[in-house]
Amino acid sequence: MKFLAVCSSGLGSSFMIHMNIDKVLKELGVTGVDVDHTDVGAVARGDADAFFVGRDLEEATNTLDNVVVLNSIIDLGELRTKVREQLEAKGIAIPEGDAA
Amino acid sequence: MLSSYLTPETTLFAEDVDGWRDAIARVSAPLLASGAIGQEYIDAMVSSIAAGGTYIDLGYGIALAHSRPENGVVRTGLSSLRVTPAVLLNDDPAHPIDLFFCLAATDPNGHLQTMMELANLLSDDELRTRLLAAHNAAEVATVINENGTTK
């Protein structure tokens, strides 16, 4: 299972999303998900099971499948909900079902 | 560590900034002065924003201005600028910005600890609110230090 955070430069917003996904997964007690970040020019369909992008990259990433668009890069509540949805869609068990 | 980058010299405040280009010039000035970046890095950031690069808008009125390492980064650096009133990024009413950060990174992974701290700081509702309310570098430093102790 791989989640990839993507932004234009591959080291600003995407790095922050990557850090926050790590944090959410840790909160949820989920292991075994590989998380990384990259730039939009280097990413291709099939590179990950889900791609997390800021709303400004929604159009630029429409050739990828399973793109998760974030309204804010730093809204942990939004990310938590969307990471959980991805995990559930992939059938990954979430140990901390009600974690804050 | 975040506190080693965001110092009194790199934590700026300004009133009545003359648009987003002025904000980018001001927030990057300490990094240019210290030699962490060249002028071409500032030009690259401005070009990418002007080309529609509002992706640096993180949400909550905070922007992380940055470009690629090859566009003039000499060494890793970070600076901030709190503007009053807010500035419209790329003159776009959908992107009002109160707090600009300027990130200079030498490679995509080398600043992991700093990005982890920054992500934690900006994603924490209470710390982010206090950061936006800070009036001077000392108040920002206090928030950053607390961030370091919470995780």
gemmi code that builds the backbone of each chain (N, CA, C; Angstrom):
import gemmi

chains = {
    "A": [
        ("MET", (0.841, -1.202, 0.000), (0.000, 0.000, 0.000), (0.867, 1.240, 0.000)),
        ("LYS", (0.645, 2.108, -0.948), (1.458, 3.320, -1.006), (0.605, 4.572, -1.204)),
        ("PHE", (0.877, 5.596, -0.375), (0.266, 6.910, -0.531), (1.355, 7.871, -0.981)),
        ("LEU", (1.043, 8.662, -1.981), (2.028, 9.609, -2.500), (1.455, 11.025, -2.456)),
        ("ALA", (2.185, 11.924, -1.798), (1.796, 13.332, -1.770), (2.487, 14.034, -2.927)),
        ("VAL", (1.728, 14.840, -3.648), (2.261, 15.449, -4.869), (2.046, 16.956, -4.842)),
        ("CYS", (3.087, 17.712, -5.209), (2.901, 19.151, -5.427), (3.795, 19.586, -6.578)),
        ("SER", (3.739, 20.838, -6.937), (4.461, 21.323, -8.107), (5.973, 21.175, -7.979)),
        ("SER", (6.492, 21.454, -6.787), (7.944, 21.431, -6.612), (8.445, 20.097, -6.064)),
        ("GLY", (7.573, 19.375, -5.383), (7.972, 18.097, -4.811), (8.715, 18.205, -3.501)),
        ("LEU", (8.758, 19.377, -2.906), (9.472, 19.492, -1.638), (8.864, 20.489, -0.657)),
        ("GLY", (7.768, 21.132, -1.020), (7.144, 22.084, -0.105), (5.852, 21.519, 0.432)),
        ("SER", (4.766, 21.815, -0.283), (3.444, 21.345, 0.138), (3.393, 19.828, 0.248)),
        ("SER", (3.973, 19.137, -0.738), (3.889, 17.671, -0.738), (4.623, 17.088, 0.466)),
        ("PHE", (5.722, 17.710, 0.840), (6.474, 17.245, 2.004), (5.631, 17.422, 3.266)),
        ("MET", (4.913, 18.544, 3.350), (4.069, 18.779, 4.518), (2.904, 17.785, 4.566)),
        ("ILE", (2.308, 17.508, 3.396), (1.226, 16.516, 3.348), (1.768, 15.152, 3.787)),
        ("HIS", (2.951, 14.816, 3.277), (3.605, 13.548, 3.634), (3.758, 13.444, 5.159)),
        ("MET", (4.274, 14.489, 5.785), (4.476, 14.495, 7.232), (3.144, 14.319, 7.968)),
        ("ASN", (2.125, 14.993, 7.459), (0.821, 14.913, 8.118), (0.140, 13.556, 7.918)),
        ("ILE", (0.358, 12.935, 6.750), (-0.194, 11.582, 6.546), (0.474, 10.622, 7.530)),
        ("ASP", (1.800, 10.757, 7.669), (2.524, 9.916, 8.639), (1.907, 10.061, 10.026)),
        ("LYS", (1.623, 11.314, 10.381), (1.085, 11.606, 11.704), (-0.295, 10.965, 11.884)),
        ("VAL", (-1.148, 11.101, 10.862), (-2.497, 10.535, 10.931), (-2.446, 9.007, 11.024)),
        ("LEU", (-1.572, 8.394, 10.227), (-1.458, 6.932, 10.249), (-1.009, 6.450, 11.626)),
        ("LYS", (-0.090, 7.228, 12.218), (0.409, 6.871, 13.545), (-0.721, 6.965, 14.574)),
        ("GLU", (-1.498, 8.057, 14.482), (-2.658, 8.233, 15.372), (-3.624, 7.065, 15.263)),
        ("LEU", (-3.845, 6.640, 14.013), (-4.811, 5.574, 13.760), (-4.247, 4.195, 14.080)),
        ("GLY", (-2.929, 4.155, 14.322), (-2.302, 2.878, 14.633), (-2.121, 1.983, 13.414)),
        ("VAL", (-2.133, 2.604, 12.236), (-2.011, 1.836, 10.995), (-0.539, 1.740, 10.582)),
        ("THR", (-0.081, 0.543, 10.300), (1.288, 0.367, 9.803), (1.240, -0.298, 8.439)),
        ("GLY", (2.369, -0.331, 7.773), (2.440, -1.014, 6.493), (2.023, -0.171, 5.306)),
        ("VAL", (1.811, 1.135, 5.532), (1.520, 2.026, 4.412), (2.779, 2.843, 4.125)),
        ("ASP", (3.255, 2.729, 2.904), (4.442, 3.472, 2.491), (3.996, 4.870, 2.048)),
        ("VAL", (4.606, 5.901, 2.623), (4.239, 7.275, 2.270), (5.470, 7.985, 1.719)),
        ("ASP", (5.276, 8.746, 0.652), (6.385, 9.525, 0.101), (5.824, 10.785, -0.564)),
        ("HIS", (6.726, 11.666, -1.022), (6.292, 12.887, -1.700), (7.104, 13.076, -2.967)),
        ("THR", (6.497, 13.723, -3.958), (7.192, 13.936, -5.224), (6.585, 15.130, -5.958)),
        ("ASP", (7.190, 15.484, -7.088), (6.637, 16.595, -7.859), (5.751, 16.071, -8.983)),
        ("VAL", (4.877, 16.950, -9.436), (3.832, 16.546, -10.382), (4.421, 16.089, -11.719)),
        ("GLY", (5.613, 16.594, -12.051), (6.242, 16.214, -13.313), (6.804, 14.799, -13.295)),
        ("ALA", (7.053, 14.290, -12.083), (7.701, 12.984, -11.954), (6.717, 11.861, -11.647)),
        ("VAL", (5.456, 12.212, -11.510), (4.500, 11.222, -11.049), (3.744, 10.589, -12.230)),
        ("ALA", (3.453, 9.323, -12.101), (2.732, 8.624, -13.168), (1.672, 7.715, -12.572)),
        ("ARG", (0.658, 7.471, -13.370), (-0.406, 6.553, -12.997), (0.205, 5.223, -12.552)),
        ("GLY", (-0.247, 4.724, -11.425), (0.273, 3.440, -10.962), (1.417, 3.565, -9.960)),
        ("ASP", (1.922, 4.792, -9.770), (3.021, 4.985, -8.813), (2.580, 4.773, -7.365)),
        ("ALA", (1.282, 4.939, -7.124), (0.790, 4.787, -5.754), (-0.664, 4.324, -5.785)),
        ("ASP", (-1.145, 3.881, -4.622), (-2.540, 3.455, -4.515), (-3.468, 4.644, -4.335)),
        ("ALA", (-2.909, 5.746, -3.785), (-3.678, 6.985, -3.688), (-2.713, 8.160, -3.769)),
        ("PHE", (-3.138, 9.211, -4.466), (-2.324, 10.417, -4.621), (-3.006, 11.562, -3.878)),
        ("PHE", (-2.291, 12.225, -3.001), (-2.838, 13.346, -2.237), (-2.285, 14.653, -2.795)),
        ("VAL", (-3.182, 15.549, -3.203), (-2.743, 16.822, -3.798), (-3.556, 17.985, -3.227)),
        ("GLY", (-2.979, 19.190, -3.308), (-3.706, 20.406, -2.972), (-4.692, 20.704, -4.082)),
        ("ARG", (-5.688, 21.526, -3.782), (-6.776, 21.742, -4.757), (-6.284, 22.389, -6.049)),
        ("ASP", (-5.170, 23.119, -5.989), (-4.667, 23.764, -7.198), (-4.085, 22.778, -8.214)),
        ("LEU", (-3.824, 21.557, -7.756), (-3.259, 20.563, -8.672), (-4.308, 19.569, -9.164)),
        ("GLU", (-5.552, 19.841, -8.846), (-6.611, 18.907, -9.217), (-6.623, 18.639, -10.725)),
        ("GLU", (-6.538, 19.702, -11.518), (-6.562, 19.530, -12.974), (-5.290, 18.884, -13.496)),
        ("ALA", (-4.159, 19.310, -12.939), (-2.865, 18.798, -13.412), (-2.685, 17.315, -13.148)),
        ("THR", (-3.474, 16.783, -12.208), (-3.319, 15.366, -11.870), (-4.501, 14.524, -12.348)),
        ("ASN", (-5.289, 15.065, -13.278), (-6.485, 14.313, -13.666), (-6.209, 13.103, -14.549)),
        ("THR", (-4.931, 12.881, -14.892), (-4.600, 11.656, -15.626), (-4.281, 10.514, -14.664)),
        ("LEU", (-4.111, 10.862, -13.374), (-3.855, 9.821, -12.377), (-5.182, 9.239, -11.913)),
        ("ASP", (-5.104, 8.037, -11.368), (-6.317, 7.487, -10.785), (-6.236, 7.589, -9.264)),
        ("ASN", (-7.394, 7.644, -8.649), (-7.488, 7.720, -7.198), (-6.739, 8.916, -6.605)),
        ("VAL", (-7.092, 10.099, -7.067), (-6.510, 11.326, -6.554), (-7.385, 11.870, -5.423)),
        ("VAL", (-6.756, 12.191, -4.305), (-7.456, 12.772, -3.162), (-7.102, 14.256, -3.121)),
        ("VAL", (-8.100, 15.122, -3.307), (-7.849, 16.561, -3.346), (-8.097, 17.166, -1.965)),
        ("LEU", (-7.103, 17.893, -1.458), (-7.210, 18.534, -0.145), (-7.491, 20.020, -0.304)),
        ("ASN", (-8.516, 20.513, 0.400), (-8.810, 21.949, 0.351), (-7.715, 22.744, 1.029)),
        ("SER", (-7.192, 22.207, 2.110), (-6.072, 22.849, 2.797), (-4.990, 21.818, 3.068)),
        ("ILE", (-3.740, 22.248, 2.869), (-2.592, 21.357, 3.097), (-2.419, 21.084, 4.593)),
        ("ILE", (-2.865, 22.020, 5.417), (-2.576, 21.927, 6.849), (-3.825, 21.723, 7.703)),
        ("ASP", (-4.903, 21.249, 7.076), (-6.111, 20.920, 7.841), (-6.052, 19.438, 8.201)),
        ("LEU", (-5.616, 19.173, 9.421), (-5.422, 17.794, 9.856), (-6.747, 17.040, 9.941)),
        ("GLY", (-7.820, 17.761, 10.260), (-9.139, 17.134, 10.356), (-9.580, 16.601, 9.003)),
        ("GLU", (-9.398, 17.423, 7.972), (-9.750, 17.018, 6.613), (-8.903, 15.820, 6.182)),
        ("LEU", (-7.606, 15.908, 6.457), (-6.694, 14.833, 6.053), (-7.050, 13.520, 6.752)),
        ("ARG", (-7.357, 13.640, 8.040), (-7.715, 12.468, 8.836), (-8.905, 11.737, 8.199)),
        ("THR", (-9.944, 12.529, 7.845), (-11.135, 11.959, 7.221), (-10.799, 11.274, 5.901)),
        ("LYS", (-9.980, 11.953, 5.085), (-9.698, 11.435, 3.742), (-8.733, 10.253, 3.751)),
        ("VAL", (-7.798, 10.243, 4.701), (-6.901, 9.093, 4.844), (-7.719, 7.881, 5.290)),
        ("ARG", (-8.603, 8.125, 6.239), (-9.457, 7.050, 6.746), (-10.318, 6.458, 5.614)),
        ("GLU", (-10.863, 7.331, 4.769), (-11.671, 6.861, 3.638), (-10.844, 5.964, 2.708)),
        ("GLN", (-9.610, 6.381, 2.458), (-8.742, 5.595, 1.578), (-8.429, 4.237, 2.184)),
        ("LEU", (-8.133, 4.242, 3.482), (-7.811, 2.988, 4.166), (-9.003, 2.040, 4.121)),
        ("GLU", (-10.180, 2.605, 4.380), (-11.388, 1.778, 4.383), (-11.680, 1.233, 2.988)),
        ("ALA", (-11.469, 2.098, 1.978), (-11.718, 1.674, 0.598), (-10.779, 0.549, 0.184)),
        ("LYS", (-9.586, 0.539, 0.793), (-8.590, -0.489, 0.450), (-8.677, -1.698, 1.380)),
        ("GLY", (-9.596, -1.626, 2.322), (-9.766, -2.746, 3.235), (-8.668, -2.875, 4.275)),
        ("ILE", (-8.025, -1.758, 4.605), (-6.969, -1.772, 5.626), (-7.616, -1.594, 7.007)),
        ("ALA", (-7.260, -2.460, 7.928), (-7.830, -2.381, 9.279), (-7.298, -1.146, 10.004)),
        ("ILE", (-8.198, -0.432, 10.703), (-7.816, 0.738, 11.477), (-7.955, 0.386, 12.962)),
        ("PRO", (-6.824, 0.121, 13.635), (-6.883, -0.316, 15.044), (-7.567, 0.706, 15.952)),
        ("GLU", (-7.198, 1.979, 15.801), (-7.765, 3.020, 16.661), (-9.002, 3.591, 15.997)),
        ("GLY", (-10.089, 2.829, 16.037), (-11.298, 3.204, 15.315), (-11.846, 4.578, 15.626)),
        ("ASP", (-11.702, 4.992, 16.895), (-12.271, 6.283, 17.295), (-11.205, 7.296, 17.693)),
        ("ALA", (-10.011, 7.106, 17.200), (-8.919, 8.018, 17.580), (-9.228, 9.451, 17.167)),
        ("ALA", (-8.868, 10.374, 18.030), (-9.135, 11.800, 17.755), (-8.214, 12.309, 16.656)),
    ],
    "B": [
        ("MET", (16.405, 22.037, 13.061), (15.289, 22.450, 13.905), (14.709, 23.773, 13.442)),
        ("LEU", (13.417, 23.891, 13.628), (12.718, 25.094, 13.192), (13.282, 26.351, 13.863)),
        ("SER", (13.570, 26.228, 15.155), (14.035, 27.400, 15.907), (15.406, 27.880, 15.445)),
        ("SER", (16.172, 26.985, 14.802), (17.484, 27.433, 14.316), (17.359, 28.194, 13.002)),
        ("TYR", (16.215, 28.030, 12.310), (15.985, 28.765, 11.060), (15.176, 30.042, 11.299)),
        ("LEU", (14.111, 29.909, 12.103), (13.279, 31.082, 12.366), (13.840, 31.827, 13.582)),
        ("THR", (14.673, 32.789, 13.293), (15.365, 33.581, 14.312), (14.817, 35.012, 14.254)),
        ("PRO", (15.230, 35.885, 15.186), (14.779, 37.283, 15.093), (15.106, 37.921, 13.736)),
        ("GLU", (16.203, 37.471, 13.103), (16.609, 38.048, 11.805), (15.718, 37.571, 10.659)),
        ("THR", (15.120, 36.384, 10.800), (14.336, 35.822, 9.690), (12.831, 35.822, 9.971)),
        ("THR", (12.418, 36.345, 11.122), (10.998, 36.398, 11.489), (10.547, 37.851, 11.374)),
        ("LEU", (9.884, 38.155, 10.262), (9.603, 39.558, 9.935), (8.126, 39.918, 10.082)),
        ("PHE", (7.885, 41.204, 10.254), (6.535, 41.764, 10.340), (6.487, 43.018, 9.497)),
        ("ALA", (5.366, 43.224, 8.797), (5.264, 44.427, 7.967), (3.810, 44.871, 7.842)),
        ("GLU", (3.620, 46.162, 7.804), (2.283, 46.716, 7.582), (2.211, 47.328, 6.193)),
        ("ASP", (1.030, 47.274, 5.610), (0.769, 47.898, 4.315), (1.779, 47.494, 3.241)),
        ("VAL", (1.954, 46.183, 3.101), (2.842, 45.662, 2.061), (2.199, 45.909, 0.697)),
        ("ASP", (3.026, 46.258, -0.280), (2.529, 46.642, -1.594), (2.340, 45.423, -2.502)),
        ("GLY", (1.360, 44.592, -2.152), (1.014, 43.454, -3.002), (1.904, 42.243, -2.763)),
        ("TRP", (1.542, 41.155, -3.451), (2.236, 39.879, -3.198), (3.687, 39.877, -3.652)),
        ("ARG", (4.012, 40.614, -4.705), (5.413, 40.635, -5.156), (6.308, 41.272, -4.097)),
        ("ASP", (5.787, 42.321, -3.487), (6.523, 42.988, -2.415), (6.676, 42.036, -1.223)),
        ("ALA", (5.608, 41.299, -0.928), (5.657, 40.344, 0.186), (6.716, 39.264, -0.064)),
        ("ILE", (6.773, 38.753, -1.291), (7.776, 37.725, -1.623), (9.187, 38.313, -1.516)),
        ("ALA", (9.356, 39.532, -2.007), (10.679, 40.179, -1.924), (11.093, 40.353, -0.473)),
        ("ARG", (10.134, 40.776, 0.361), (10.461, 41.027, 1.768), (10.751, 39.751, 2.535)),
        ("VAL", (9.930, 38.715, 2.316), (10.118, 37.485, 3.105), (11.415, 36.768, 2.709)),
        ("SER", (11.813, 36.936, 1.461), (13.040, 36.261, 1.019), (14.301, 37.084, 1.278)),
        ("ALA", (14.142, 38.350, 1.634), (15.298, 39.241, 1.814), (16.343, 38.713, 2.813)),
        ("PRO", (15.925, 38.179, 3.981), (16.951, 37.681, 4.916), (17.752, 36.502, 4.356)),
        ("LEU", (17.089, 35.663, 3.534), (17.782, 34.505, 2.960), (18.752, 34.951, 1.875)),
        ("LEU", (18.351, 35.996, 1.157), (19.237, 36.559, 0.132), (20.443, 37.215, 0.811)),
        ("ALA", (20.173, 37.952, 1.889), (21.239, 38.664, 2.602), (22.241, 37.691, 3.229)),
        ("SER", (21.744, 36.542, 3.719), (22.646, 35.589, 4.371), (23.345, 34.674, 3.369)),
        ("GLY", (22.939, 34.763, 2.108), (23.567, 33.936, 1.077), (22.955, 32.551, 0.935)),
        ("ALA", (21.828, 32.301, 1.600), (21.183, 30.984, 1.477), (20.579, 30.790, 0.089)),
        ("ILE", (20.163, 31.900, -0.523), (19.604, 31.850, -1.884), (20.198, 32.968, -2.732)),
        ("GLY", (20.116, 32.800, -4.049), (20.495, 33.853, -4.977), (19.241, 34.564, -5.454)),
        ("GLN", (19.425, 35.702, -6.121), (18.296, 36.474, -6.634), (17.425, 35.627, -7.567)),
        ("GLU", (18.044, 34.677, -8.280), (17.279, 33.870, -9.237), (16.205, 33.025, -8.541)),
        ("TYR", (16.449, 32.709, -7.262), (15.448, 31.930, -6.517), (14.184, 32.765, -6.313)),
        ("ILE", (14.381, 34.029, -5.980), (13.244, 34.942, -5.790), (12.498, 35.112, -7.114)),
        ("ASP", (13.264, 35.297, -8.185), (12.652, 35.454, -9.510), (11.835, 34.209, -9.880)),
        ("ALA", (12.373, 33.027, -9.535), (11.678, 31.772, -9.862), (10.366, 31.653, -9.086)),
        ("MET", (10.393, 32.067, -7.811), (9.165, 32.006, -7.007), (8.104, 32.947, -7.582)),
        ("VAL", (8.535, 34.163, -7.915), (7.600, 35.158, -8.454), (7.016, 34.670, -9.779)),
        ("SER", (7.874, 34.102, -10.625), (7.401, 33.606, -11.925), (6.369, 32.501, -11.747)),
        ("SER", (6.637, 31.581, -10.826), (5.717, 30.453, -10.677), (4.392, 30.902, -10.076)),
        ("ILE", (4.439, 31.887, -9.178), (3.181, 32.394, -8.603), (2.394, 33.144, -9.686)),
        ("ALA", (3.098, 33.973, -10.450), (2.439, 34.748, -11.504), (1.824, 33.827, -12.555)),
        ("ALA", (2.418, 32.649, -12.730), (1.913, 31.688, -13.716), (0.743, 30.878, -13.160)),
        ("GLY", (0.259, 31.289, -11.991), (-0.899, 30.595, -11.425), (-0.543, 29.683, -10.270)),
        ("GLY", (0.659, 29.854, -9.756), (1.135, 28.945, -8.713), (0.648, 29.269, -7.322)),
        ("THR", (-0.673, 29.375, -7.196), (-1.221, 29.625, -5.865), (-1.177, 28.363, -5.008)),
        ("TYR", (-0.519, 27.312, -5.519), (-0.353, 26.085, -4.734), (0.437, 26.352, -3.451)),
        ("ILE", (1.135, 27.449, -3.381), (1.884, 27.728, -2.146), (0.937, 28.150, -1.015)),
        ("ASP", (-0.351, 28.379, -1.341), (-1.355, 28.689, -0.317), (-1.701, 27.406, 0.429)),
        ("LEU", (-1.306, 27.328, 1.698), (-1.523, 26.106, 2.471), (-2.916, 26.053, 3.068)),
        ("GLY", (-3.595, 27.213, 3.117), (-4.877, 27.318, 3.805), (-4.694, 28.147, 5.062)),
        ("TYR", (-5.808, 28.595, 5.637), (-5.791, 29.407, 6.869), (-4.962, 30.688, 6.731)),
        ("GLY", (-4.855, 31.224, 5.525), (-4.116, 32.475, 5.345), (-2.606, 32.340, 5.427)),
        ("ILE", (-2.108, 31.127, 5.239), (-0.667, 30.894, 5.324), (-0.149, 30.390, 3.977)),
        ("ALA", (0.962, 30.974, 3.525), (1.566, 30.548, 2.258), (3.006, 30.116, 2.489)),
        ("LEU", (3.415, 29.072, 1.783), (4.794, 28.594, 1.854), (5.440, 28.819, 0.487)),
        ("ALA", (6.106, 29.968, 0.368), (6.745, 30.302, -0.904), (8.030, 29.491, -1.048)),
        ("HIS", (8.211, 28.891, -2.223), (9.420, 28.103, -2.453), (9.531, 27.788, -3.930)),
        ("SER", (10.716, 27.370, -4.336), (10.909, 26.887, -5.696), (11.795, 25.651, -5.619)),
        ("ARG", (12.355, 25.260, -6.742), (13.180, 24.055, -6.779), (14.620, 24.394, -6.367)),
        ("PRO", (15.335, 23.402, -5.840), (16.727, 23.628, -5.406), (17.614, 24.208, -6.509)),
        ("GLU", (17.416, 23.724, -7.735), (18.298, 24.140, -8.827), (18.076, 25.594, -9.251)),
        ("ASN", (17.029, 26.219, -8.704), (16.755, 27.617, -9.052), (17.429, 28.612, -8.115)),
        ("GLY", (18.568, 28.239, -7.566), (19.329, 29.224, -6.806), (19.407, 29.019, -5.304)),
        ("VAL", (19.206, 27.780, -4.852), (19.379, 27.505, -3.423), (20.848, 27.180, -3.154)),
        ("VAL", (21.425, 27.868, -2.183), (22.804, 27.617, -1.782), (22.813, 26.693, -0.562)),
        ("ARG", (21.975, 27.016, 0.409), (21.812, 26.130, 1.572), (20.397, 26.295, 2.109)),
        ("THR", (19.995, 25.308, 2.914), (18.641, 25.294, 3.451), (18.376, 26.538, 4.293)),
        ("GLY", (17.199, 27.105, 4.116), (16.837, 28.279, 4.899), (15.333, 28.420, 4.990)),
        ("LEU", (14.889, 29.147, 6.002), (13.464, 29.392, 6.183), (13.298, 30.773, 6.815)),
        ("SER", (12.302, 31.512, 6.325), (12.018, 32.820, 6.900), (10.510, 33.017, 6.902)),
        ("SER", (10.033, 34.012, 7.655), (8.595, 34.272, 7.695), (8.320, 35.766, 7.689)),
        ("LEU", (7.129, 36.099, 7.230), (6.696, 37.502, 7.185), (5.204, 37.563, 7.486)),
        ("ARG", (4.864, 38.249, 8.559), (3.453, 38.468, 8.898), (3.064, 39.812, 8.317)),
        ("VAL", (2.047, 39.810, 7.437), (1.636, 41.061, 6.803), (0.275, 41.521, 7.333)),
        ("THR", (0.145, 42.815, 7.537), (-1.105, 43.420, 7.988), (-1.382, 44.661, 7.142)),
        ("PRO", (-2.485, 44.733, 6.417), (-3.513, 43.687, 6.267), (-3.047, 42.561, 5.335)),
        ("ALA", (-3.935, 41.580, 5.125), (-3.599, 40.444, 4.271), (-3.312, 40.893, 2.835)),
        ("VAL", (-2.502, 40.095, 2.151), (-2.126, 40.351, 0.763), (-2.765, 39.269, -0.104)),
        ("LEU", (-3.268, 39.654, -1.290), (-3.867, 38.659, -2.186), (-2.787, 38.011, -3.041)),
        ("LEU", (-2.626, 36.707, -2.873), (-1.624, 35.984, -3.635), (-2.009, 35.988, -5.114)),
        ("ASN", (-1.087, 36.442, -5.944), (-1.334, 36.581, -7.386), (-2.585, 37.430, -7.665)),
        ("ASP", (-2.839, 38.371, -6.751), (-3.997, 39.284, -6.855), (-5.321, 38.529, -6.940)),
        ("ASP", (-5.346, 37.318, -6.422), (-6.526, 36.473, -6.501), (-7.317, 36.558, -5.184)),
        ("PRO", (-8.556, 37.053, -5.251), (-9.358, 37.192, -4.027), (-9.591, 35.860, -3.296)),
        ("ALA", (-9.385, 34.753, -3.986), (-9.562, 33.447, -3.349), (-8.371, 33.069, -2.478)),
        ("HIS", (-7.300, 33.874, -2.548), (-6.074, 33.519, -1.821), (-5.504, 34.667, -0.989)),
        ("PRO", (-6.261, 35.139, 0.019), (-5.693, 36.160, 0.914), (-4.680, 35.520, 1.866)),
        ("ILE", (-3.529, 36.157, 2.004), (-2.450, 35.593, 2.833), (-2.063, 36.562, 3.946)),
        ("ASP", (-2.038, 36.055, 5.181), (-1.602, 36.830, 6.337), (-0.156, 36.536, 6.716)),
        ("LEU", (0.240, 35.297, 6.472), (1.573, 34.879, 6.910), (2.291, 34.139, 5.782)),
        ("PHE", (3.420, 34.718, 5.366), (4.232, 34.093, 4.325), (5.433, 33.399, 4.960)),
        ("PHE", (5.727, 32.197, 4.486), (7.014, 31.574, 4.791), (7.770, 31.498, 3.478)),
        ("CYS", (9.090, 31.578, 3.562), (9.920, 31.323, 2.384), (10.828, 30.162, 2.727)),
        ("LEU", (10.704, 29.085, 1.955), (11.514, 27.893, 2.176), (12.546, 27.753, 1.061)),
        ("ALA", (13.798, 27.572, 1.457), (14.852, 27.230, 0.501), (15.358, 25.850, 0.895)),
        ("ALA", (15.221, 24.890, -0.012), (15.625, 23.518, 0.288), (16.655, 23.053, -0.729)),
        ("THR", (17.699, 22.399, -0.244), (18.769, 21.968, -1.144), (18.446, 20.673, -1.873)),
        ("ASP", (17.543, 19.876, -1.313), (17.114, 18.653, -1.996), (15.742, 18.263, -1.443)),
        ("PRO", (15.038, 17.360, -2.134), (13.641, 17.079, -1.744), (13.458, 16.451, -0.366)),
        ("ASN", (14.494, 15.868, 0.214), (14.321, 15.154, 1.482), (15.201, 15.656, 2.624)),
        ("GLY", (16.137, 16.526, 2.324), (17.165, 16.871, 3.308), (16.703, 17.698, 4.486)),
        ("HIS", (15.493, 18.228, 4.432), (15.042, 19.119, 5.501), (13.887, 18.470, 6.264)),
        ("LEU", (13.967, 17.172, 6.404), (12.852, 16.406, 6.966), (12.448, 16.874, 8.363)),
        ("GLN", (13.424, 17.031, 9.250), (13.105, 17.433, 10.620), (12.393, 18.792, 10.647)),
        ("THR", (12.901, 19.712, 9.849), (12.302, 21.051, 9.801), (10.884, 21.000, 9.250)),
        ("MET", (10.670, 20.202, 8.193), (9.332, 20.113, 7.602), (8.359, 19.426, 8.547)),
        ("MET", (8.879, 18.447, 9.306), (8.016, 17.765, 10.263), (7.553, 18.757, 11.333)),
        ("GLU", (8.484, 19.560, 11.811), (8.137, 20.557, 12.828), (7.193, 21.616, 12.272)),
        ("LEU", (7.462, 22.038, 11.043), (6.631, 23.077, 10.429), (5.217, 22.548, 10.174)),
        ("ALA", (5.123, 21.317, 9.664), (3.806, 20.714, 9.415), (3.034, 20.583, 10.720)),
        ("ASN", (3.727, 20.182, 11.757), (3.084, 20.013, 13.061), (2.601, 21.359, 13.609)),
        ("LEU", (3.450, 22.341, 13.505), (3.121, 23.683, 14.001), (1.905, 24.270, 13.283)),
        ("LEU", (1.919, 24.182, 11.945), (0.856, 24.820, 11.163), (-0.436, 24.014, 11.162)),
        ("SER", (-0.353, 22.724, 11.463), (-1.551, 21.875, 11.450), (-2.220, 21.789, 12.806)),
        ("ASP", (-1.594, 22.352, 13.823), (-2.163, 22.337, 15.173), (-3.014, 23.601, 15.344)),
        ("ASP", (-4.321, 23.402, 15.560), (-5.244, 24.543, 15.584), (-4.826, 25.627, 16.581)),
        ("GLU", (-4.432, 25.202, 17.767), (-4.102, 26.188, 18.801), (-2.795, 26.909, 18.483)),
        ("LEU", (-1.773, 26.134, 18.120), (-0.473, 26.748, 17.829), (-0.554, 27.666, 16.613)),
        ("ARG", (-1.321, 27.233, 15.603), (-1.449, 28.048, 14.395), (-2.145, 29.369, 14.716)),
        ("THR", (-3.192, 29.315, 15.527), (-3.906, 30.527, 15.912), (-2.980, 31.489, 16.655)),
        ("ARG", (-2.174, 30.932, 17.558), (-1.246, 31.775, 18.323), (-0.127, 32.322, 17.442)),
        ("LEU", (0.295, 31.524, 16.476), (1.330, 31.977, 15.549), (0.825, 33.172, 14.742)),
        ("LEU", (-0.427, 33.068, 14.278), (-1.010, 34.156, 13.489), (-1.251, 35.399, 14.342)),
        ("ALA", (-1.391, 35.208, 15.654), (-1.661, 36.331, 16.549), (-0.380, 36.967, 17.080)),
        ("ALA", (0.760, 36.336, 16.823), (2.030, 36.858, 17.354), (2.364, 38.213, 16.734)),
        ("HIS", (2.881, 39.109, 17.573), (3.184, 40.470, 17.130), (4.662, 40.721, 16.905)),
        ("ASN", (5.482, 39.818, 17.403), (6.922, 40.028, 17.233), (7.644, 38.677, 17.229)),
        ("ALA", (8.937, 38.726, 16.920), (9.724, 37.497, 16.771), (9.791, 36.707, 18.070)),
        ("ALA", (9.799, 37.407, 19.204), (9.881, 36.710, 20.492), (8.631, 35.868, 20.723)),
        ("GLU", (7.458, 36.420, 20.356), (6.213, 35.661, 20.519), (6.184, 34.454, 19.581)),
        ("VAL", (6.700, 34.628, 18.373), (6.786, 33.507, 17.435), (7.707, 32.430, 17.999)),
        ("ALA", (8.824, 32.855, 18.559), (9.793, 31.903, 19.129), (9.163, 31.086, 20.254)),
        ("THR", (8.332, 31.743, 21.061), (7.652, 31.049, 22.160), (6.756, 29.935, 21.612)),
        ("VAL", (6.004, 30.247, 20.571), (5.103, 29.251, 19.960), (5.911, 28.105, 19.370)),
        ("ILE", (7.016, 28.423, 18.688), (7.850, 27.401, 18.075), (8.445, 26.478, 19.137)),
        ("ASN", (8.862, 27.051, 20.225), (9.448, 26.241, 21.288), (8.419, 25.308, 21.914)),
        ("GLU", (7.197, 25.789, 22.036), (6.138, 24.919, 22.574), (5.832, 23.798, 21.603)),
        ("ASN", (5.874, 24.114, 20.319), (5.657, 23.097, 19.295), (6.681, 21.980, 19.466)),
        ("GLY", (7.914, 22.376, 19.752), (8.980, 21.393, 19.919), (8.752, 20.478, 21.104)),
        ("THR", (8.011, 20.944, 22.090), (7.840, 20.138, 23.296), (6.584, 19.263, 23.257)),
        ("THR", (5.650, 19.591, 22.319), (4.396, 18.839, 22.301), (4.531, 17.518, 21.569)),
        ("LYS", (5.502, 17.399, 20.664), (5.637, 16.150, 19.912), (7.016, 15.564, 20.106)),
    ],
}
model = gemmi.Model(1)
for chain_id, residues in chains.items():
    chain = gemmi.Chain(chain_id)
    for i, (resn, *xyz) in enumerate(residues, 1):
        res = gemmi.Residue()
        res.name, res.seqid = resn, gemmi.SeqId(i, " ")
        for name, pos in zip(("N", "CA", "C"), xyz):
            atom = gemmi.Atom()
            atom.name, atom.element = name, gemmi.Element(name[0])
            atom.pos, atom.b_iso = gemmi.Position(*pos), 0.0
            res.add_atom(atom)
        chain.add_residue(res)
    model.add_chain(chain)
structure = gemmi.Structure()
structure.add_model(model)
structure.setup_entities()
